[in-house]
């Protein structure tokens, strides 16, 4: 039985690794989102100086304007042992406290941009919404979780502590948050969002997850996670340990789906079959079809698995499993407005 399980895991790993390595360019973000600074409307004083190398407590170190109401917020993180940047989009009207929605990127998460902003249409979509929107920056192949060990290639990853303990009170205080939080993630970020939600059920009220895998301890789930980490030269054992380490099961969303009860949940995936965005008008169509197709087929299997588990538990969820669509940003950009009503209802602004 153990040997058979090992063979299945190796086969699943080979498939996931081949698809991920071959399609590495599919989700690579642009290098910069540089824009001329504009007035954000804030006349707050500059944050106090903090130690960027050994911060004693989480604190906002700097705030910069990078776009219309889009701010780059530098946070001194004791968990990370460094300054960690995020971008925050604030609404035009800020006379009352409001919810906060965190947008998690995919596996290629870059330090200066979040693909939700540059490819997912989030800046335009949220321009008239009464919500603070937080775009994570950096953390490629991290799953936005706390790793057991620092990695020689990927460094220190203590994203769970940063995103759930350090960052929310700072942003709520600085940008009039009302304590109601939501998460939306894509691909790696979809699994990251769901993991954070099941591990911190009192913190989040709404979760959107697009094209992710959620059974971290299953043969396929662990294989794809290891493949994701491997595409960036990281050692997956530094994340949750060897294959039999209990941490893999501890972070398995399907196993802990009961913790999602009472949340507003939106799940989406495509079938992997080329669809409306995979034609000649898309310059990335060939890569999306050849590599994004198999990846999305796997994500669809994972989405069905989580949706079925939620159904067994009697936990409501809005599930959009499209008949076509590859693992690519045009489809996720479409899902943002589709998911919004579910998220808004959960955040109390529906």
VOTIPA-694234 format. One record per residue: residue in three letters; z, x, y of N, C-alpha, C in turn. Coordinates in steps of 0.05 Angstrom, whole numbers, plus 5000, padded with zeros to 4 digits. Last residue first. Example, Ala and Ser with C-alpha at 12.3 -4.5 7.8 and 13.67 -1.06 7.14 Angstrom:
! residues 2
SER514252574955514352734979515752585001/ALA515652644886515652464910515652644934/
This chain:
! residues 350
UNK500845445888498545295879497845065897/UNK505045775894503345745917500745595910/UNK508245935852509245735870507545695895/UNK506446255813507746385835508746185856/UNK503845915779506146055769507746175791/UNK499645755812501545555803504145695794/UNK496946245816498046125840500145915832/UNK495146315763496946505774498446385799/UNK491645875759493845905740495946095751/UNK488045975800489645735801492045755782/UNK485646475785487446455807489146205807/UNK481946545746484746565738486646495760/UNK477146515773477746315752480646315745/UNK477246955808477646685819478146475797/UNK476947355764479047355784479347075796/UNK472447325732474847215722477147195743/UNK468547605759468247315757470847185749/UNK470448115752470348015779470047705779/UNK469448155698472248145707472448045735/UNK463848195698465147965684468047935694/UNK462948675725461948425736463248175723/UNK465549085692466848975716465548715726/UNK465649015621464649135646465548965669/UNK464348915562466749035573466049175599/UNK460148325564460848595555463448685570/UNK458247675544459647845563460548105550/UNK458847005516457447255521459247425539/UNK462546605511460646635489459046895492/UNK469346755530466546695537464646745513/UNK475146485530473646665512470746585515/UNK480246365565477446355570476046565553/UNK486145995564484546205550481646155555/UNK492245885589489445825595487846055583/UNK497745685550496245895562493445795567/UNK504245485526501745425539500445675551/UNK507045585464507045695491504345645504/UNK507745485410507745265429508045355458/UNK507145875374509745855386509945625405/UNK501745825362503745785340506545735352/UNK499545975412499245695402501245635380/UNK500846515412502046335432501846045424/UNK497546665369500446695367501846515388/UNK492446555390493346415366496446435364/UNK492346925432492146635438493146475414/UNK492547405404494747335421494747035427/UNK487547365376490047405362492447325378/UNK483847325418484247095399486847125384/UNK484447835438485147605455485547355437/UNK482448155396485248185405486147935421/UNK477147985395478847955372481747965379/UNK475748165446475647875440477347815416/UNK476048705440477948575458478048275453/UNK471748785405474448845396476548715414/UNK467648635440468048485415470848535403/UNK468149025479468948755485469248575460/UNK466349465451469049465461469949185467/UNK460949325439462949355417465849345427/UNK459149295495458949075476460949095454/UNK459749785520461549565528461349325509/UNK455550065494458350145490460349925498/UNK450749785502451049965479453950025473/UNK451649475549450849355524451449535500/UNK453249845588454849615583454149485556/UNK448950205587451550295578453350055571/UNK445049845608444649975582447350065571/UNK447049675659446749485637446549625609/UNK447749915706449450005684449149835659/UNK444549645742443849915735445450035712/UNK442548995735444949155733444149445725/UNK437748735730438848765757441348935758/UNK436548685676435348905691436448945719/UNK443048445651440148445653439048685670/UNK448248305645447248535630444248555630/UNK450547855665450748095682449548345668/UNK449847455626448447425652448547675669/UNK450447855566450447605581449047625608/UNK450848115500449948135528449647865541/UNK456848015464453947955466453047975495/UNK462248035472460848295467457848255467/UNK464847585487464347625458463247895451/UNK470247685534467547605526467147655497/UNK476547395555474947605541472147495538/UNK482947235582480047215581478847445566/UNK488746855598487447055581484447015582/UNK494246705636491346675635490246915619/UNK500246365643498746565628495846505629/UNK506446285671503746205674501946425663/UNK512146265626510446405645507746255648/UNK514946015586515545945614513946075635/UNK514846555542515246265546516146215575/UNK514447085530512546975550512946675555/UNK517647205488518647275515516847175537/UNK514647105444516546905452517646955480/UNK511847565432510547365449512447145458/UNK512648025404514747945423513747725441/UNK508148115374510748095360512847985378/UNK504448165415504147945396506847905381/UNK506048635440506248385454506148145435/UNK509649185423507649005412507948725424/UNK513449545434511549485455509349305446/UNK516149615386517649515409515849425432/UNK512349855354512949565350514449445373/UNK512550365377510050225376510549925372/UNK517850515369516950455396514250305397/UNK518850675317519350395324518350325352/UNK513751095290515951075309516350775317/UNK509451185257511651015246514050995265/UNK506051515286505151245279507451065269/UNK510051875335508251855312507851565304/UNK510851645404511551795380509551775358/UNK508851395449510851255433511651395407/UNK506751875479507251605490509451465474/UNK506052315450507752335473508352075485/UNK502252165413505052185404506952215427/UNK497452205441498751945438501551955428/UNK496052675487497152665460498552395457/UNK489952675527492852645523493552635493/UNK484652685540485852925531488852915526/UNK482452195551483352355574484852605566/UNK481551985502479252025519479952185544/UNK486651915480485152145472482752195490/UNK488251415499489651655508488051905503/UNK484451115470484551105499485851355510/UNK486051215417483451305426483251305456/UNK491050985416490851275412488151375421/UNK489450455422491150585442491050885440/UNK486450375376485150365401486850485423/UNK490550435337488250615337486850605364/UNK494050025348494950305352492550495353/UNK490549585337491849615362492749905368/UNK489049655283487049675304488349725331/UNK494349615259492449835253490449875275/UNK499449435307497549375285495749615281/UNK502549545351503349665326501549605303/UNK500149255393500249545395500949675368/UNK496748775405498348825381498549135377/UNK493148705446496048645451497848695427/UNK487848895488488848875461491848875463/UNK483748555539485648745529486248715499/UNK480748225575479448415556481348635547/UNK485548085621482748065616481848295598/UNK490947695641490147925624487247885615/UNK495947505685493047485679492247735663/UNK501947175692500647405681497747335676/UNK507847005728505046945722503747195713/UNK513047175736512646885731509746815724/UNK517447715722514747615726514547315719/UNK522747835711521547945735518947805742/UNK524647665663525847545687524547635713/UNK522047965624521247685628522447555653/UNK520348515611521848445635521248155642/UNK517348545565519648715566521448655591/UNK513148205575514948135553517448305553/UNK510948455621511848175622513748115599/UNK509348955603511348935624512548655624/UNK505348785566507748935557509948915577/UNK501648545600503048385581505548525570/UNK499948995630501148765643502748595624/UNK497849325589500149415605501549185618/UNK493549015573495749055554498249155569/UNK490749055621491448795610493748815591/UNK489849595628491649465646492449185637/UNK485749675590488349805587490549665604/UNK483049085614482749285593485449415587/UNK486648915672484048915658484049145638/UNK491848485697490748735688488148705673/UNK496648215740493948185729492948455721/UNK502847905752501348145743498548055734/UNK507747695801505647645780504247905774/UNK514047485827512047685820510147595799/UNK518447315878516747205857514447395852/UNK520947545921522147585895520547465872/UNK518347495969520447295963521647325935/UNK516948026016516647905989518947705984/UNK516148316066517048036064516447896038/UNK515248856061513048676066513748386061/UNK520149126052518349216073516249016081/UNK522548846010524048896035522148956058/UNK518648855971519648605980521048636007/UNK518049415964515849255975516748985985/UNK523049545942522049685965519949515979/UNK523449225896525349175918524449315944/UNK518749425864519049155875521049125898/UNK519550005850517649905870518149625881/UNK523650085811523550225836521950095858/UNK522949715768525549765780525349885808/UNK517549645752519449425748522149465763/UNK514650105763513549845770515549615769/UNK517950535744516950525772516150245780/UNK518750395690520950415708520150395737/UNK513250415674514850175671517250175690/UNK511650945684510550725700512250465697/UNK512351485675514651295674513951055690/UNK509352025655508751745658511251575653/UNK507652665673509852485669508952195675/UNK501252895645503652925662505852725654/UNK496652935617497052695633499652695649/UNK497153445591494753365605495153145625/UNK502253485569501053715583498653645599/UNK506752945583504353035569503053275583/UNK513552785571511452865589509152985573/UNK515352275524515352555532513152595553/UNK515251725520517551865510517752155520/UNK513051355578512551525555515151665546/UNK513050715600514750955600514151115574/UNK506550465622509050455607510650715610/UNK501250415634503250325653505950285639/UNK497550655601498450385594500750285611/UNK495051125614497951125613499150865601/UNK489851235626490651245598493651225594/UNK491551435692489451395672490651425644/UNK494851395740495851305714493651265693/UNK492351125803492951325784494051215758/UNK495150575836493350805838494251015818/UNK495549865839496450115829494350325832/UNK495749425891493849565874495149825865/UNK498648825907499249105903497249225883/UNK498648325955497248435931497648735930/UNK502347785976502048075978500748175952/UNK499447165996500647335975500347625982/UNK495846726013498546776023500146926001/UNK489046906023491146806005493946896016/UNK484547106046485646866058487946746041/UNK483247556017483447576046484747336058/UNK482447575963485247525972485447536002/UNK476947675959478047435948480847375959/UNK476248175983475047935995476347685985/UNK479148495947479748495976478648255990/UNK477048395895479648305902480248295932/UNK472348535870472148345891474848245902/UNK472148945832473048675823473048465845/UNK470849425854468849295836469649015829/UNK474849565889472149655895470049525877/UNK479649315872478849315900475949375905/UNK479849415819479949135828479049115857/UNK479949965816477449835812477549535819/UNK483050335865483550155843481049985840/UNK483351025885482150765886483150595862/UNK485851515879485251425906484051155908/UNK486751645826488951675844488351565872/UNK484151165777483851405794486151415815/UNK483850955711485250915737485251175753/UNK481050855665480151075682481451075709/UNK483150405640483950665630483050895648/UNK484149945696483550015668484150305662/UNK489749725738487049815733486649865703/UNK493449155759493349405743490449465735/UNK496248865813493648885799493549155785/UNK501348415828500748695821498148695805/UNK503247985878501548015854500748305851/UNK508747665906507247915903505747915877/UNK510047115953510047255927508447505928/UNK513347156018511247066000511447215973/UNK516646936079516447096055514446986035/UNK512746806139514746726119514446906095/UNK508947016172511246906185513446816165/UNK503847276169506147376155508747276167/UNK497147216161499447076172501947156156/UNK493947556130493747556159496147426173/UNK497447916077495947686089495847706119/UNK496448586054498148376064496448156077/UNK495649006001494048826019495948606028/UNK497249655985498349385990496549236009/UNK496750165937495650025961496649745962/UNK501050715921499950455915498550355940/UNK503051365898501751185918500950925906/UNK508751735889506851565875505651375896/UNK511652365889510652145905508551995890/UNK516052495832513952565851513352325869/UNK518752325787519352595797517252685817/UNK518551835764516251995761516752285770/UNK523751665779522851645751520451825746/UNK524051745834525651905817524751895788/UNK518851715878519751595853521451785837/UNK516951545940518351755926519651625902/UNK510751255955513451205946514551445932/UNK506251066003507151285986510051255981/UNK501350596011504250626012505050845992/UNK496150416049496850596028499850666031/UNK493949756063495649976069496050156044/UNK489749296093490149446068491649706075/UNK488349046139490848956126491249086099/UNK482549356131483549116145485948996129/UNK484650026113482749806115483949576129/UNK488750386112486150466100484050256103/UNK494450626143492450426143489850536131/UNK500250866108497750916123495950676122/UNK506851056102505050826102502650896119/UNK511651426064509551416084507851156081/UNK515951356030515751606045513751586067/UNK520550906007517950926019517851176036/UNK524451105950524151045979521251065987/UNK529151195899526451095907526451015936/UNK533051785905532851495900530051415910/UNK532252325906534752225895534651935889/UNK526352695889527652475904530152375890/UNK523953235886526353145871527752925887/UNK519153225916519253355889521653255873/UNK519652995965517452905948517553015920/UNK525052755998524352985982522152895963/UNK523352406059524652416032523652676018/UNK524252136124523352346107524852346080/UNK523651426135525051676137523951886118/UNK517551106159519751136140521151406143/UNK516350916227515551076204517951106185/UNK517350226247517750516250516950656224/UNK512249716253514749826242514850126246/UNK508249396270509349586289511949706280/UNK502349176240505149256236505949446258/UNK497049096242498748896255501648956252/UNK493849476224494749286204496449066217/UNK488249746254490949646259491749436239/UNK484950216211484949986229487849896233/UNK481350806193483950666196483650436217/UNK475250756157476550826182479250676184/UNK475950906087475050726108476450816134/UNK474851106021475451186048474250996068/UNK475251075968475050825982475650876011/UNK472051505920473651455944473251185955/UNK469351545871471251755879472951675902/UNK469050975826468051155847470151335857/UNK471250985756471250885783469851075803/UNK468550865693469351075712469050975741/UNK467050535652469150435670470050645689/UNK462850825627462550535633464550445654/UNK463551335609462551295636462451005645/UNK464951295556466951385575466051335604/UNK462651115508462450955532464251045555/UNK464051495470461251455477460951305503/UNK469651415468468551675477465651645485/UNK469850885450471050965475469951225485/UNK467250875401466350695423467350795449/UNK470151265372467251295377466351125400/UNK475251035372474851295385471851335391/UNK474450565342475450545370474850805385/UNK472850785292471150595307471950595337/UNK477251105279474551225282472751045298/UNK481250725277481350935297478651065301/UNK479750435233479850305259479850505281/UNK480150845195477650725200477550585227/UNK485650965198483751175204481051055210/UNK487850465182488350565209486350785217/UNK485950435130485050235150485450335178/UNK488750865108485750865108484750675129/UNK494050685114493150935128490150945129/UNK493950255080494450205108493450445124/UNK493350515032491250335041491450285071/UNK498150795029495650945031493450765041/UNK501750375026501950555049499250705052/UNK500050174976500050005000500050175025/
